[in-house]
Amino acid sequence: MAEANQVSTQLMVSDAGMDRTLAGAERAAVLLLALGEKHGRRIWEQLDEIEVREISAAMSQIGPVTPGMLERLFVDFVKKLSTHGSLTGNVDVTERLLNTFLPMDRVAIIMEEIRGPAGRNMWEKLSNVQENVLANYLKNEYPQTVAVVLSKIKADHAARVLSILPEDLALEVVNRMLKMEAIQKEVLEKVEQTLRVEFMSNLTNTSRRDSHEMMADIFNNFDRQTEARFIAALEEENRDSAERIKTLMFTFDDLMKLDAASCQTLLRNVEKDRLAIALKGATDAVRDFFFSNMSARAAKLMRDDMEALGPIRLRDVDEAQAGMVATAKDLAAKGEIMLSKSKGDDELIY
């Protein structure tokens, strides 16, 4: 206990010269860097998802850690660590260490959050998340938090998000932004961490899926005859599971739930010949939905292309429609569109 108190006291000592004070997750990151794979593995395995993300983010950004900093932080390790000189925490070291004890898919998700597209920081990444996706998340946050977020992203993006938010909330946010003074570093860091853990990580599939969600994803990749056969068989044995899987499945017809901006983004990312095949086998309602999101000229050209196709195999239609669903999910994972099973609040973010 005495040693623990001594270490705690040493953690608060101010650094001088090239040294600096380490705080919060940085201290845990330095400890785990110092322990390395052999001695740190058991500690990593005891951490929960949020702790791993926080420490990994700190580790990837901590940079050089001098022997002097190590002495103050880890009194019981000073003799061993001081003989090895300084440590360096960076993205590559972090990824290599995480790969020794975490599944590759989990490491990929964590490192994607740390690196971001082209290494962008949190606020730059938020500016590339479609406004309706960001607004849907922010509408459940405190007005002050929303004000902080909107003050950090690009003005044109903030304007689009504000226009989507409920009017009462939007006006409250505007008032708070008008009265906002310099944002304390601690507050900003807390908001960033919340966004990273609760929002950005939900834009991609995570490993936290139950068996029904996993099966729904598999069923989405069946052709329609195979899907119907498995659903029918499952309904006979376990109707509740069959119904839950059908509810979780995102099908080609569910693309009709896209808002206009998301639909147009999807259309720009689908090859015209594949779109013609997919719509050739679609219902009139689905066709009309996509045509309504095209210009009159583009819709006419697409109808002509569909007519020119002549008879096509059902298997080709299934493949084209499944490809469009997969493209939509990829775009949603990047935050460029929002997928939902309904027009209500039950969004399914992939």
HELIX and SHEET records of a PDB file:
HELIX    1   1 ALA A    2  LEU A   11  1                                  10    
HELIX    2   2 ALA A   25  GLN A   46  1                                  22    
HELIX    3   3 GLU A   49  GLN A   61  1                                  13    
HELIX    4   4 PRO A   67  LEU A   73  1                                   7    
HELIX    5   5 VAL A   75  PHE A   77  5                                   3    
HELIX    6   6 VAL A   78  SER A   82  1                                   5    
HELIX    7   7 VAL A   91  LEU A   98  1                                   8    
HELIX    8   8 MET A  104  ARG A  115  1                                  12    
HELIX    9   9 PRO A  117  GLY A  119  5                                   3    
HELIX   10  10 MET A  122  LEU A  126  1                                   5    
HELIX   11  11 GLU A  131  LEU A  138  1                                   8    
HELIX   12  12 PRO A  143  LYS A  152  1                                  10    
HELIX   13  13 ALA A  155  ILE A  164  1                                  10    
HELIX   14  14 GLU A  167  LYS A  179  1                                  13    
HELIX   15  15 LYS A  185  THR A  194  1                                  10    
HELIX   16  16 LEU A  195  PHE A  199  3                                   5    
HELIX   17  17 MET A  200  LEU A  203  5                                   4    
HELIX   18  18 SER A  211  ASN A  220  1                                  10    
HELIX   19  19 ARG A  224  GLU A  237  1                                  14    
HELIX   20  20 ARG A  239  LEU A  248  1                                  10    
HELIX   21  21 PHE A  252  LYS A  257  5                                   6    
HELIX   22  22 ALA A  260  ARG A  268  1                                   9    
HELIX   23  23 LYS A  272  LYS A  280  1                                   9    
HELIX   24  24 ASP A  284  SER A  292  1                                   9    
HELIX   25  25 ALA A  296  LEU A  309  1                                  14    
HELIX   26  26 LEU A  314  ALA A  333  1                                  20    
SHEET    1   A 2 GLY A  63  VAL A  65  0                                        
SHEET    2   A 2 LEU A  87  GLY A  89 -1                                        
END                                                                             
